[in-house]
Amino acid sequence: MSGPAAGTARADATTDVVCLGESMVTFLPSQPGRLADVPSFGRGIGGAESNVACALAAAGHRAAWVGRVGADGFGDHLVETIGGYGVDTSAVRRDPVRPTGIYFRTATDRGAGAHEVAYYRAGSAASAMSPANVPYEEVFAGRVLHLSGITAALSADCLELLRELTAPRPGRPLVSFDVNHRPHLWRGGPADASVLLELARRADLVFVGEDEAEEAWGIVGAEAIRAALPEPSVVVVKRGSAGATVFSGRRPGPRSSNAGGAEKAPASRSTGGGGAENAPASRSTEGEGAESALASRSTNGTEAEMVTPVPALRVDVVAAVGAGDAFAAGFLSATLRGLPVRDRVRHGHLMAAAVLTVPGDLTEPPARDHADRLVALDDEAWGRLRLGPGWTAADRAPEEVRTP
């Protein structure tokens, strides 16, 4: 069995979020154009779950990434770079046989017709993750476990692992699931994309785009998406330039997947003794806290459903890559702080705007007081915001007072 990689301090009971999934070395083009015409590439890192972990750590949270990389130089680069963001990488396993995945991409938007991505991840170390070789103690060490549908598409073993991690069980952390539908990964994969709906229904918090719900499940519109996902406490429907709509609270009717189970686990942990159970009770948080924010459903099913639409920001986009991961990180960060639903979405938009205004998947987030000040703007002022490159570095950005 391969051992853990050297990393930062080991994940323990004080970890806020554990993120599990594949991370790869990404090669970014030195100039726009077809892959065939780009003369050189700069090296970076990319991976939905590790992106979330890096963004959360940069925002001041205790984040861990659990994954599997090759015993090669690219694996070294991933572990060292992700650890450099302050992420705990001690639970990363090294595969002595399989390589670390890599990919090349063009500079255009992923949604553009000219966008190209060349993946070299088939048979990668991460595709060998399974219920038999993942360190469960570390995976379940945090207050929140963040997963994505990308992992489920990598192999039959990875799909089985996701089913295992989302299964209801006593003491399960709050499970955050980003659908992250990537059609090319499901071609010839372990199942079809409909399995993403099964996994999402077993989570406590779900992120899903209207476009991917239509493509993967044939479901159109935010209300229809919520109807298809009645079990999760919180469903965040991303609507592109229209913003996001959050459904929270308990819907009428019985629950099937998580009833009486995982979504209440952190709130019901013992406050006595030591170990992981004691961490949520011993940590001071702002507002109501993550546990009550995500696990606030009443046991009698009488709590009303809340629907919270939040407009998007206008952003001068440099590269539309990594914005979904950044949005999830911003939302999770605000959730951990116990902020209201509207503010969680606005923090998600701001974190996404930070990534959209740089070339790569990762960047320094805005300072917390700066972001909090923007989030507190009234609806009219929020609607006037326009963020461009460099906005996160300003103590008081001109965009705060900019009008169209």
N, C-alpha and C positions, 0 to 999 in steps of 0.2 A: 504494500500500500504506500502511495506517495505521501510525504509528510507536508506539513504546513509551510508556507513561504515565510521568509522573514518580513516583518512589517512593523506597523506601529503597535501601540499597546493593545493587548488582546481584548476582544469583545467581552464584556461582562454585563452585570446586572444594570449598569448605568447607561447602556447603549440606547439611544433614542430609536434609530431605524437601522435595520439590517436589510440590505439589498442583495438579492441573489440573481445571477444571470451571467451571460457571456460578455466579456469585454474583448475588443480586438484592437490591434494597431491599425490606424487609418492613415492613408497617404493622401494629403490634400494638394491639389494642383497649384502650381506656381502662377498659372494664368488661366483665364477662361478658354473654353474650347473643348473639342472632343478628346477623349482619353488618348486616342491615336496621335493627337497633335500636341499634347502637353509635354514639354521637354523635361520637366523635373517636378518632384513632389516633396513637400515637407511632411515630416512624420508627426502624428498626433495619436490620440487614443479615442475610441468610440465604443459605446455600449450603453444601451438604455438604462440598465440598472446601476452600473458604475457611474454613469453621468449623474443620476439622482443622488447617489452617495456623495460624490465630489461636491455637488452644489450644496447639499445639506451641511457637509463639513465646513465648506467655505462660509456658510451662513451662521456658523457657530454651534451646530448641533453635533452630537456624538453619533457618527455613522460608521457602519461596517459594510464591507463588500465581501460576499462569499461567491467564489467562482472556481474555475479550473483552467489552468494555462499550461502550455508546454514547458518542458525543461530546456528552454532556448532563450536566445537574446531578446526576442520579442516579448516573451513571458516576463523576463526580468524588467523590461521597460514598462510594461503594464503595472506590475506590482509596485515598482519604485515611483512611477508617476502618480498613480492613484493614492498611494501612501503619502506622497508629497502634499496632497490636498488636505491631509489630516484624517484620512479614512483609515480605519482599522482593517488591515489586509491579512491578519494572522490566520484566518480560516481559509485562505486561498490554497488550493491543492495544486501540486505540480505533477503533470502526467509525463512519465519518462519516455513514452512512445509517440503520443499524438502531438501535433504542433499547435502553436497558438494561431488563432485565426487572424487574417489581415484582410483589408479591403482598400480599394482605390475608388475615388469618386471625382466627378466634375464639380465645377464651381456653381452650377445652376441649381435652382430650386428643385427639390425632390419631385414636386408635382409638375414640373415643366416637361414638355415632350422631349427636350434635348438632354435631360439629365441622364447620366450614366453612372452606374455603380458596378464594380467588378469585385465580387466576393470570393475569397479563398478560405472558406470556413468548413467545407465538407470534411468530415472526419477529424474535426478539430478537438482539442482537449476538452473544451466546454461541452461538446456534443456527447461526451461520455459521462456527464453527470447523471447520477441515478440515485434512487432511494438507498442503494447499498453503499455509496461512497461519499455522500454528503454529510458533513458534521452537524447533526441535528442540534446538539447542545448549543453550538454557536449560531445556527440559523434561528433558533427560537429564543435567543438571548435578549432581544430588543423589545421595546414597547410596541413597535410596528415592524412588520415584515413586508417589504415591498417586492413585488414580482411583476413580470410582464409576459404577454403572450408570445413574445419572441422565443423565449426559452422552450415553450411547449412545442414549437415547430422544429427544433433542432434534431430531435431523434425520438424514437419510441421510449427510450429510457428517460429522457428529459420530460416528456409528456407525463409519464408515470410519476416522476418526481413532483411535478406541479400538482397533479391530482392528490398526491400524498400530503403536500404542504398546505393545500387549501381544504383538506378534509376537516370537518368539525372534530374537535378534541378538547378535553379539559386543559385549560392553561394556554391555549393557542394565543399568540400575539394577535393584535389587530392586523388583518391582512389587507394590504393595499394592492390593487391589481390594475395595471395599465394594459388595456387590450392590445395596443401596438400591433395591429394587423399588418403583416408584410406578405402580400400575395405570393411573391416569388419563393418564399420559404416553405409555403404549403404545397407547392407543386411537387408531387412525389414524396411528400412528407409522411409522418406517422399517422395522420388523420386528415380531415379537412377542417377548414376554419370554423365550422360550426362548434367545434369543441371549445372554442374561446368563450362562447356563451355559457357553456357548462361551468367553466372555471370562474368566470365573472360572477355567476350566481352564488358561488361559494365564498366570495370575498366579502369584506365589510365595507370597503371603499373602492369604487371603480371609476377609472378614467376611460372614457371612450369618445371618439370623434364621430360626429354624425356621418361623415363620409365613409369611415371604416365600418360602421354598423350596417350601412346600406350595402357596402361591397361584400362584407363577410357573411351577413345574416339576412340581407334583403329587408331590413327594418328601416323605415323612413320616419324621421322626426324625433324630437326629444321626448315627447310624451310616449310615443310608441316604444322607444328604447327603455324608458323607465318601466313600462308595462311588461317588457320582456325580462327585466331585472328587478323583480319585486323584493328579493331577499336582502340585498346589501343595505346597510344603514344610510350610506351616502353614495349617490351616483352623480358624477360630474360629466355632463355632456358638452364636449368641446364643439363649437359651431363656427370655427374659422374666424373670419372678420366680424362675424356677428357677436363674438364673445363666447360665453359659456353659461349653461344653465345647470344649477345644482338642485337635485332632489334629495331631501333629507328628512329624517323622521320615519316613522313606521307607516307603511301602507296598510289599509284594511285587509283582513284576511289572514289565514295561517301562513307561517313561514315553513319552508321545507328543508333547506340545507343547513342553516346555522341556528335553528330555533333552540334557545336556551343554551347556546354553546359559545363559540369563540368571541362573538361580538361583546359579550359581557365579561370575558375572562380577566382583562386587566383591572376592571373595577372591582372584581370579586376576589382578587388575590389577597392572601393574608398579609396583615401589616405587622405581624410579629415574626421574630426570628430573623435569619439572615438570608442571603442569596437573592435570586432574581425577583422573588415575590415582593421583596421589600422596596425595590427600586422606585416604582411609581409613587408609593406613599411617601418616600423620603425626599423626592425631588420637588423643589419649588418651581411652579410654573405661573405664567401670567393668565389671568382670566380664569376660565373654568377648567383648563387643563385638557390634554389630549384624550385622556381616558373618558371623561364625561362628554367631551365634544363628539367623539365617535361612538361611544357606547351608551348614549342617553335614551335609547328607546325604552318605552314603558313595557312592563311585562304583561299588561292587560290589553295591549293592542289599541288603546284609545287615543294615542298621540296622533295629532294631525300631520299630514304630509306638508312640508314646506317646499316651495318652489322659488328659487332665487336666481333670476337672470342677471348677469353682470356683463356690460359691454366691454369689448376689447379696446386696446389702445391703438392709436395710429403710430406706426413704427417705420422708420427709414431702414429697410432691411438690407443687410450686407450679405447674409447667407441664411437660408431657411432650413437649417439643420440643427437638431438638438433642442428645438423650442418646446416640443411636447414633454421631453424629460425635464427641462427646466421648469415648465409650468407645474408638473407634478411635484417637483422639489419645493417650489414656492408655496403650493397649497399645503403640502405636508408640514412645512416649516411653520406656517401660520396655525395649522391644526395643533401641532405640538405645543404652541404657545396659548392655545385655548381661545383664539380670536373668532369673532363672528363669521358666519359663512360668507357674507359679501366680502369681508376683508381677506379671507383665505383665497378667494378667487382673484381679487386684485393683486395680492402678493404673487399668485401664480402668473398673472399677466406681466407683472414687472420683472420677475425672474426670466420669463420667456423673452421679454424685450431686451434684457441684457445679453442673451445669447444671440438673438436675431441681429444685433448690431456689431457682431464680430465674425471673423471668417470660420472659426472652428466650432466644436460642440460644447466647449466649456469656456467660462470666463469668470472673473470675480463678480460676485453679486453686488448690488448697491448696498451701502452701509445701512444697517437696520433702521437707524433714526431717519435717514433719508427716505427709505422705502415706507416707513410708517407715516411720514408726513404726506407722501403722495397718496397713500391708501386712504388717509383721513379726509382728502379733498371731497367737496360736495359733488353731486352728480354732474353739474354743469362744468365745473373746473376739470373733473376727470375726463369729460368728453372733449375738452380742449387740448389735452396733453398730446404732444407729438415728440417721440423720443428718437434720437439719432445716435450715431457712433460717439462714444465718449461720455454719454450721459451719466453713467454710473459713477464716474470719477468726481463729479461736481458735488460740492457741499449743498448748494442750492441750485439745481439745474435751471437754465433759462426756460426749459419746457414747462416748468411749473406755472409760469405766468404767460406762456405763449398763447396767442389766439390765432384762429385760422386767418 
